[in-house]
Every structure is written in C-alpha cells, then in structure tokens.
Amino acid sequence: MNPRSRGLQPNFQARFPSGSPGHDGYTSDPFPVIVARGSGPRKWDIDGNEYVDYGMGSAALLLGHAHPEVVSALSAVLADGSHFGAPTEPMLEWGERVCTLMPCADKVRFVGSGAEATMLAMRVARGYTGKEKIIRWESHYHGWHDYVMPGNLPPFDVPASIGIPQGTIDSIIVLPTDLTALENVLANDDNIAGVITEASGASYGTVPLPDGFLEGVRRLTRETRRGDDHGRGYHRFPVGARWRSGAPGCRTRPLYDGQNSYWGPTRRSRCRP
Ligand SMILES: Cc1ncc(COP(=O)(O)O)c(C=O)c1O
C-alpha cells in the first residue's frame, strides 16, 4: 500500500535525527507516509493513497489545505518579495486584526514559532514580576525550548530531553492539573513569575481540563498577593495562555507567530501600568 513511503524511510533516517525532517510528530512506526499534496480536508501520499486529514497542520490550517483564496493571496504577494528586514503595511493590518479578534490583546509581538512565543511569554513574566519560576501543568505542550521540556512527557520528574541546564530545570515547577497543588505552591514559594497553560487542555484539548479549572487558576493567582520588591502583587500575575471565552479578568498579552526577532523586556516595559 505504501511502497514508495517505505522505500524512502532509510533515506530520511540517514539524513534527519529520528528520521524526521521537522516535528517529532512526523515520525511513526514502522515508517511515516510521505505526503505529496493536500486539498481542503484531504491529503495524498506519494503512493497515491488518499487520507482525511484530522491533524490539519496541528490545527493551524483552519481553512484546510491549499484553500484557493489563500493560494491566490500568497501568490499575489510573493512576486514583490517576502523578507525585507523592515516593517510593511500588511504587518500593521495583521497586528490590528489580531487585536480586534482578541480583545484582551492590546499589543502583539510577532515571532517565528509557538516555541518562541512561549519562551518570550515566560521571559516577559519573569521580567515583569522580578520573580524567576514558572508553573506549568503535566504534559501540556508549549514547544521544545529548554524551559518547557520539564513536564512535557512522562515521567514528569525528569525533563523530556537531556542537555537542559539544572538552573533551567529548577526554575520550572511541574504540577498536575489540580488547584490544591497550585494553591500549596503559591502559598509556599514567593518566587513565582507566572503560570503557563494549554488553555484547551493538554494535546490540543484531547485531555480536557477539569471544569472550572482555568477560572480557579485565575482566582488563586489573583488572591495570592504578596508585595514584592517593586510594590506589585499577584493581581498582575501574568498567565501565558488566553482564557477561554467567559473566563473573568482577561489581562493576558498573547504573542503570535511571524518573523523571528530578538526582543527582551526593558525596565520601561516592565513598569508599564
Ligand atoms: C499550545 C502550544 N504551544 C506551543 C506550541 C509550539 O509551537 P511551534 O511548533 O510553532 O513551536 C504548540 C505546537 O503545537 C502548541 O500546541
């Protein structure tokens, strides 16, 4: 059924770590199917087999594969160039649209991937609070940078990769999705900068959060107010995930994918009201 995909497996293994040219999710046992093209909700492999694509680019392809309007819009702009190292008018429109779609976002920073967005969100939280530790939930996925490898995969008491500095591991507190566990940590550790959450529940919501969990996290992080060196308390506790609609007090600063950049919060941005 998949002779060409099977036949290419040794070549992928020889060229790429784990045999995967990208995400680890591209690997599968005994071999992944090699995709040739997609259209709408379907894709076809290089052996001509047709699939209904339930993955949809890790849920990024809201309009399906190769939607005609997306193809047409991209084709139209490609001829003008695509990387100028400078702002463009469409970037402004894109940023404005993001803020319109997400009323809790008043400013946007474009970065190159979700992993960079979560890394930057953690840096912003640390910079803003002057605290160092981030609380995260077991098996929630936030990319693959050093700060999110602890707790990514079971067993949760060791990082999902070797090569992570101990100082980084020590700055991450991995908890089960249990409000009592959160309450205990907040009560006993005054060095918490933020909580990061896969707001849908782990693995794109396939492991749903307990009812009222997000609201409970928000309540606890608001209630745990300790004055700090900068005269701020946890009423401005940053949370690196957008609350599901209806959750109270959304004050997050979501970060979106786009052109990669170096950026760090300065003292000025840190003191922003
Ligand atoms: C909730 C969440 N955060 C972060 C990431 C990492 O995004 P990226 O693969 O673009 O680095 C993902 C990717 O699936 C994700 O689902």
The ligand as an SDF file (V2000), in Angstrom:
LIG
                    3D

 16 16  0  0  0  0  0  0  0  0999 V2000
   -0.1830   25.0640   22.8690 C   0  0  0  0  0  0  0  0  0  0  0  0
    1.0590   25.0700   22.0400 C   0  0  0  0  0  0  0  0  0  0  0  0
    2.0760   25.8880   22.4170 N   0  0  0  0  0  0  0  0  0  0  0  0
    3.2370   25.9160   21.7090 C   0  0  0  0  0  0  0  0  0  0  0  0
    3.4120   25.1280   20.5910 C   0  0  0  0  0  0  0  0  0  0  0  0
    4.7150   25.1850   19.8380 C   0  0  0  0  0  0  0  0  0  0  0  0
    4.5180   25.7450   18.5810 O   0  0  0  0  0  0  0  0  0  0  0  0
    5.6090   25.5680   17.4230 P   0  0  0  0  0  0  0  0  0  0  0  0
    5.5310   24.1370   16.9590 O   0  0  0  0  0  0  0  0  0  0  0  0
    5.1880   26.5560   16.3760 O   0  0  0  0  0  0  0  0  0  0  0  0
    6.9510   25.8990   18.0040 O   0  0  0  0  0  0  0  0  0  0  0  0
    2.3700   24.2860   20.1470 C   0  0  0  0  0  0  0  0  0  0  0  0
    2.5430   23.4530   18.9480 C   0  0  0  0  0  0  0  0  0  0  0  0
    1.8220   22.5090   18.6870 O   0  0  0  0  0  0  0  0  0  0  0  0
    1.1780   24.2440   20.9080 C   0  0  0  0  0  0  0  0  0  0  0  0
    0.1690   23.4490   20.5550 O   0  0  0  0  0  0  0  0  0  0  0  0
  1  2  1  0
  2  3  1  0
  2 15  2  0
  3  4  2  0
  4  5  1  0
  5  6  1  0
  5 12  2  0
  6  7  1  0
  7  8  1  0
  8  9  2  0
  8 10  1  0
  8 11  1  0
 12 13  1  0
 12 15  1  0
 13 14  2  0
 15 16  1  0
M  END
$$$$
